Amino acid sequence: MNDQAAIRDAFETAMEMARDLGRDRLGIVGYGVIELFGADGSLKLARPFANQITDVGDLYYTQQAVAGIPPVNGTGAATKVTGMQIGSGVTAVAKSGAGGGMVTFLAGQAFDATYPQVNNLGAGLGVEAVYKTTYAAAVGTGTVNEATITNGTIGSTQGASTTLARILTGAITKAAGDSLAITWRHKFLG
């Protein structure tokens, strides 16, 4: 199987996983694919995931939706998302509390240059917010077990108060020569 077919299959599996979660309180499901590439650029792993959108994520999307509509409450719009973080923690994922944020920080990274993106699926199929971050060789090496989307400082551990979404990745060994790309989608279903 070629790399593109493996990635496509992983995205299909991830979407099925997201469907099994049901809708979050705001009609949002989150899913994506983690890709691990060797030093030679070959695909070593394509792992699908479905994620928990945290209480902070629910609040973030609601604040963004109403930010430009007067009257704006005293807090205004939420701080924009800044990037992703990867870590080695294995605490169970939760809507809030210890499982709602980064547990054991390995690396933080801003989104790739053309992300985030909006993907309008049309015809009543929903709209996706698409986030992608690539951890280059020598960045975030070790055993990756968790990942988050944050609107906090990406270079240090960010807890539940700045985490929009969190996943447990399963153990992924990222060697110094490997790169790791996480493409994360939040699908809004009206």
KAJO-V729726 format. One record per residue. N is the residue number from 0. SS is DSSP state (helix for helix, strand for strand, loop for the rest). PHI is phi in whole degrees, -180 to 180 (999 if undefined). OMEGA is omega as a letter, one per 30 degrees, with the letter a starting at -180 (* if undefined). Layout:
{{N,SS,PHI,OMEGA} {N,SS,PHI,OMEGA}}
This chain:
{{0,loop,999,l} {1,loop,-80,a} {2,helix,-58,a} {3,helix,-66,l} {4,helix,-67,l} {5,helix,-64,l} {6,helix,-67,l} {7,helix,-61,l} {8,helix,-61,l} {9,helix,-65,l} {10,helix,-64,l} {11,helix,-62,l} {12,helix,-63,l} {13,helix,-61,l} {14,helix,-65,l} {15,helix,-62,l} {16,helix,-62,l} {17,helix,-65,l} {18,helix,-61,a} {19,helix,-67,l} {20,helix,-70,a} {21,loop,82,a} {22,loop,-86,l} {23,loop,-70,a} {24,loop,-57,a} {25,loop,-99,a} {26,loop,76,a} {27,strand,-120,l} {28,strand,-122,a} {29,strand,-122,l} {30,strand,-160,l} {31,strand,177,a} {32,strand,-139,l} {33,strand,-105,l} {34,strand,-119,l} {35,strand,-113,a} {36,strand,-112,l} {37,loop,-74,a} {38,loop,-59,l} {39,loop,-85,l} {40,loop,90,a} {41,loop,-80,l} {42,strand,-73,l} {43,strand,-97,a} {44,strand,-158,l} {45,strand,-130,a} {46,strand,-115,l} {47,strand,-77,l} {48,strand,-150,l} {49,strand,-122,a} {50,strand,-122,l} {51,strand,-94,l} {52,strand,-86,a} {53,loop,-78,l} {54,helix,-58,l} {55,helix,-63,l} {56,helix,-64,l} {57,helix,-57,a} {58,helix,-63,a} {59,helix,-57,a} {60,helix,-64,l} {61,helix,-67,l} {62,helix,-62,l} {63,helix,-65,a} {64,helix,-66,a} {65,helix,-107,a} {66,loop,-57,a} {67,loop,-95,a} {68,loop,-106,l} {69,loop,-71,f} {70,loop,-83,l} {71,loop,-83,l} {72,loop,-67,a} {73,loop,-62,a} {74,loop,-90,l} {75,loop,65,a} {76,loop,-78,l} {77,loop,-71,l} {78,loop,-62,a} {79,loop,-64,l} {80,loop,-63,a} {81,loop,-111,a} {82,strand,165,l} {83,strand,-121,l} {84,strand,-132,l} {85,strand,-121,a} {86,strand,-152,a} {87,loop,-110,a} {88,loop,-72,a} {89,loop,-127,l} {90,loop,-59,a} {91,loop,-56,l} {92,loop,-72,l} {93,loop,-144,l} {94,loop,-65,a} {95,loop,-154,l} {96,helix,75,a} {97,helix,-57,a} {98,helix,-83,a} {99,helix,-99,a} {100,loop,-148,l} {101,loop,-61,a} {102,loop,-97,a} {103,loop,-129,a} {104,strand,-68,l} {105,strand,-110,a} {106,strand,-162,l} {107,strand,-122,a} {108,strand,-150,l} {109,strand,-66,l} {110,loop,-66,l} {111,loop,-59,a} {112,loop,-52,a} {113,loop,-99,a} {114,loop,-120,g} {115,loop,-70,l} {116,strand,-128,l} {117,strand,-114,l} {118,strand,-120,l} {119,strand,-84,a} {120,loop,-78,l} {121,loop,69,l} {122,loop,48,l} {123,loop,75,a} {124,loop,-91,l} {125,loop,103,l} {126,strand,-134,a} {127,strand,-111,l} {128,strand,-91,a} {129,strand,-115,l} {130,strand,-118,l} {131,strand,-143,l} {132,strand,-135,l} {133,strand,-116,l} {134,strand,-96,a} {135,loop,-70,l} {136,loop,-53,l} {137,loop,74,l} {138,loop,-108,l} {139,loop,69,l} {140,loop,-74,a} {141,strand,126,l} {142,strand,-96,l} {143,strand,-90,l} {144,strand,-122,a} {145,strand,-147,l} {146,strand,-148,l} {147,strand,-138,l} {148,strand,-105,a} {149,strand,-129,l} {150,loop,-117,l} {151,loop,-107,l} {152,loop,-73,a} {153,loop,-78,a} {154,loop,-90,l} {155,loop,-148,a} {156,loop,-55,l} {157,loop,-117,a} {158,loop,-82,a} {159,helix,-62,a} {160,helix,-70,l} {161,helix,-128,a} {162,strand,-106,l} {163,strand,-83,a} {164,strand,-155,a} {165,strand,-143,l} {166,strand,-134,l} {167,strand,-98,a} {168,strand,-88,a} {169,strand,78,a} {170,strand,-64,l} {171,strand,-122,l} {172,strand,-86,l} {173,strand,-102,l} {174,loop,-76,a} {175,loop,-58,a} {176,loop,-88,a} {177,loop,-84,l} {178,strand,-118,a} {179,strand,-128,l} {180,strand,-116,l} {181,strand,-118,l} {182,strand,-107,a} {183,strand,-124,a} {184,strand,-122,l} {185,strand,-114,a} {186,strand,-98,l} {187,strand,-95,a} {188,loop,-117,a} {189,loop,-69,*}}
